[in-house]
Amino acid sequence: MRIHQGSAGARVLAFGGYQPARIVTNDELSATVDTNDEWIRSRVGIESRRIAAPDETVADMAVAAAGKALAGSGLSPADIDLVIVATCTPEVMIPNTAAVVARRLGINAPGAYDLNAACAGFCYALANASDAIRAGSARHVLVIGTEKLSQWVDWTDRSTCIIFADGAGAAVVGPVAEPGTGDAAEQAPGVGPVVWGSDGAMADKIYIKDRDSFIFQEGQSVFRWATTALHPVALQACADAGVDPAELDVFVPHQANLRIIEAIARKLGAPQAKIATDIVNAGNTSSASIPLALSRMIEHGELSSGDKALLIGFGAGVCYAAQVITLP
Ligand code: UT7
């Protein structure tokens, strides 16, 4: 791949999302496991989730979401020189999902790799994309979060099967306009500095033991960590971007649990910001949840171009990452 001159910054040009057709309601789950709609709504905030068809793969969902993002960006497949797929549920370990997705989208010979930072995956991948554009190792990057968690869930385990779901979200990321070209929005760096980290001491809080096992989660420990350790990360991302929380238009955390979303939001001090609550009808789609929520809010006319959005992904590892972006 040709090495370009680096750019002063990176910005998101378009988002795209995809949800499988099948809607699974809480009542449907209550028919097979000992749970109920009231418990799920009040403890997790989910009303329904989408589950992929048996033959629908993470690559299929990635292609659908990325195709929309690509169309929205106005670029052609030939313009993309790097594809990053964030997923912790790849169909197979070899080959990676990114090269397969690139091929199906008609993107010729891009750099292509998968990235596993679990539910923080999209924010990690977006940071990688921004850095590649600024360093000059890529000019236009397709960043995708895609998950088929349904194939790793024990459908008799009420502590996990009510939470996890399937879907994909994508973003096309490109350079800011050169000085003297484009308007102010095109010149302003649209992807702020990432604040990221991990804590391997909590590796046993969410894991899949081996290829014959299902997702295990120590829900209360993860809940406690998420509601106490993450707001400083979110606030640091604002500070590093030079954005006061009072200037945020929208807060888009990983869609893990509505109570976690609301707890972090309360500690942010940004009462004016809209809060993404896509979990209500999408469930927890891990690395797909942030771009999926954003694409759906944009589609529904809830957000505007130029809006400042604070993203924070967090999950197994544990891994976390946050950044402020300007919406396309
Ligand atoms: O995306 C990756 C990051 N993951 C997260 O951020 C998840 C963080 N954790 C959570 O969201 C929550 O801990 C859960 C949603 C997983 C669980 O909610 P909780 O309020 O922490 O419930 P709990 O585990 O403390 O369980 C409370 C009670 C228990 O019954 P007893 O022992 O009090 O009699 C559970 O057996 O609720 C019971 N329970 C259920 N009852 C009805 C657990 N799951 C269910 C269920 N339906 N599905």
Residues whose N, C-alpha, C, O or C-beta is under 5 A from the ligand:
A	BS01	UT7	D34 T35 N36 W39 R43 V44 C119 R158 S159 I162 G219 Q220 V222 F223 A226 A256 N257 N284 F314 G315 A316
